[in-house]
């Protein structure tokens, strides 16, 4: 593929109301569709909200609650990665939902350290610990859903920039609390957001990556 439009949705899921989060996701999906995006990535736990204090992670959304998102994905032809929780033997863990317009249901994955995608934005592989990486040679993008505060933000962006440079792969970070960013496959910063609800977009053509910041209206 000679070009690829991608976007990171930046917003903080402050509560545990799935219905409200779904409506908010739809706003971002419609905004990304207006900019002809092929892929939209949300921060971690975007559909469930974060755990309060020491409480367990929230329950994952019911399948029927996700139908409007699946419908919007199929209408737009856009691939969407959203944050959720996944039931495990020991409770719940952070996970990802992959909404592929060619499928009728989202695919569930444990979050790991992020996801690698090929240029068709339909093949997803989840990385575990970053120190033990075996990338698909055709992977063109590493996506990292985050919800890090300012105290961890600098370490996070340094790690992701190093990852991009070391493995020669573009990296897109969707951070709920601000500072979402895109690095190219040389580890060079393409675009970085401040705080607030917005779309961070990236466009890849034969010249490389370019980026923009679009406020959500």
C-alpha positions in Angstrom: 0.0 0.0 0.0 1.5 3.3 -1.0 -0.5 5.4 1.5 -2.1 4.8 4.9 -4.2 7.1 7.0 -4.2 6.4 10.8 -5.4 8.2 13.9 -5.2 8.0 17.7 -8.2 9.1 19.8 -7.2 11.0 22.8 -9.7 11.2 25.7 -9.9 10.1 29.3 -12.6 7.5 30.1 -13.5 8.9 33.5 -16.3 6.6 34.5 -17.5 3.0 34.0 -20.7 3.6 31.9 -20.2 1.6 28.7 -23.1 3.2 26.9 -21.6 6.7 27.3 -18.2 5.4 26.1 -19.7 3.8 23.1 -21.4 7.0 22.1 -18.1 8.8 22.6 -16.3 6.2 20.4 -18.8 6.8 17.7 -18.0 10.6 17.7 -14.3 9.7 17.2 -15.1 7.2 14.5 -17.2 9.6 12.6 -14.5 12.3 12.9 -11.8 9.9 11.7 -14.0 8.8 8.8 -14.4 12.4 7.6 -10.6 12.4 7.3 -10.5 9.1 5.4 -8.7 7.2 8.1 -8.0 3.5 7.6 -7.2 2.8 11.3 -8.3 4.4 14.6 -6.7 3.5 17.9 -8.2 4.3 21.3 -6.4 4.5 24.7 -6.4 1.6 27.1 -9.7 0.7 28.9 -11.5 3.2 26.6 -14.7 1.3 26.6 -14.8 0.3 30.3 -13.1 3.2 32.1 -10.3 2.7 34.6 -10.5 1.0 37.9 -11.1 3.3 40.9 -8.3 3.3 43.4 -7.6 -0.3 44.4 -10.8 -1.7 43.0 -10.7 -4.6 40.4 -10.8 -3.7 36.7 -14.4 -3.1 35.4 -16.4 -5.7 33.7 -16.1 -5.9 29.9 -19.0 -4.6 27.9 -21.7 -6.9 26.8 -21.6 -8.0 23.1 -24.9 -6.3 22.3 -23.6 -3.0 23.6 -20.8 -3.0 21.0 -23.2 -3.4 18.0 -23.3 0.3 17.2 -19.5 0.3 17.0 -19.4 -2.7 14.7 -22.0 -1.1 12.5 -20.1 2.2 12.3 -16.9 0.3 11.5 -18.6 -1.6 8.7 -20.1 1.5 7.3 -16.9 3.5 7.3 -14.6 0.6 6.2 -12.3 1.6 9.0 -10.4 -0.7 11.4 -10.8 0.3 15.1 -8.8 -0.8 18.1 -10.5 -0.1 21.4 -9.6 -0.7 25.1 -11.5 -3.2 27.2 -11.0 -5.8 29.9 -10.7 -9.5 29.4 -11.9 -12.1 31.9 -9.1 -14.5 33.0 -8.8 -17.3 35.5 -7.5 -14.9 38.1 -10.0 -12.0 37.5 -9.7 -9.5 34.7 -6.8 -8.0 32.6 -6.5 -5.1 30.2 -7.4 -6.1 26.7 -8.0 -4.9 23.2 -11.0 -5.2 20.9 -10.2 -5.3 17.2 -13.1 -4.1 15.0 -12.5 -5.2 11.5 -15.1 -4.0 8.9 -14.9 -7.5 7.2 -16.1 -9.3 10.3 -19.4 -9.3 12.2 -17.9 -9.4 15.7 -14.8 -7.8 17.3 -11.8 -9.9 18.1 -10.5 -10.0 21.7 -6.9 -9.8 22.7 -4.9 -9.4 25.9 -3.3 -6.0 25.7 0.3 -7.1 26.1 2.7 -4.2 25.4 0.9 -3.2 22.2 -0.2 -4.4 18.7 1.6 -4.6 15.4 -0.3 -4.2 12.2 0.3 -4.8 8.5 -0.5 -2.0 6.0 -4.0 -3.6 5.3 -4.8 -2.8 8.9 -6.6 -6.1 9.3 -3.8 -8.4 10.6 -3.1 -7.9 14.3 -0.4 -9.4 16.4 0.0 -8.6 20.1 3.4 -8.2 21.7 4.1 -9.4 25.2 7.2 -8.0 27.0 9.0 -5.5 24.8 12.4 -7.1 25.5 11.2 -10.3 23.8 10.1 -9.0 20.4 9.7 -11.0 17.2 8.1 -8.7 14.6 6.4 -9.8 11.5 8.7 -8.5 8.7 5.6 -7.1 6.9 4.4 -5.2 10.0 4.3 -1.4 9.3 2.9 0.0 12.5 3.1 -0.6 16.3 0.2 0.8 18.2 0.4 1.5 22.0 -2.8 2.3 23.9 -1.9 4.2 27.1 -3.3 6.1 30.0 -0.1 7.4 31.6 0.2 10.5 33.8 2.8 13.2 33.5 5.1 11.3 36.0 5.3 8.3 33.6 4.9 10.1 30.3 8.5 11.0 29.6 9.7 7.4 30.3 6.9 6.0 28.1 7.7 8.2 25.1 11.4 7.6 25.4 10.7 3.8 25.4 8.4 4.0 22.4 10.8 6.2 20.4 13.6 3.8 21.1 11.4 0.9 20.0 10.6 2.7 16.7 14.3 3.3 16.0 15.5 -0.2 17.1 12.9 -2.2 15.1 12.5 0.3 12.2 8.8 0.5 12.6 6.4 3.4 13.0 4.8 3.8 16.4 1.4 5.3 17.2 0.6 6.0 20.9 -3.0 6.8 21.9 -2.7 8.3 25.5 -5.8 9.2 27.3 -4.2 11.8 29.5 -2.5 13.8 26.7 0.7 13.6 24.7 -0.4 11.1 22.1 2.2 10.8 19.5 3.4 9.3 16.2 7.0 8.3 15.4 8.3 7.2 12.0 10.3 4.1 11.4 13.5 6.0 12.1 12.3 7.0 15.6 11.8 10.6 14.5 8.8 12.4 16.1 6.2 13.1 13.4 3.5 14.8 15.5 2.6 15.0 19.3 -0.5 16.3 20.9 -1.0 18.4 24.0 -3.9 17.7 26.4 -7.6 17.6 25.5 -10.0 15.6 23.4 -8.7 15.3 19.9 -7.6 13.2 17.0 -4.0 12.8 16.3 -3.7 11.8 12.6 -0.9 10.4 10.5 -0.6 9.9 6.8 2.0 7.7 5.1 2.8 8.0 1.4 5.9 7.4 -0.7 7.6 10.4 1.0 7.1 9.0 4.5 4.9 9.9 7.5 3.2 13.3 8.1 0.9 14.2 10.9 -1.8 16.6 12.2 -3.8 17.4 15.3 -7.6 17.7 14.9 -9.8 18.9 17.9 -12.9 16.9 18.4 -16.0 19.0 17.8 
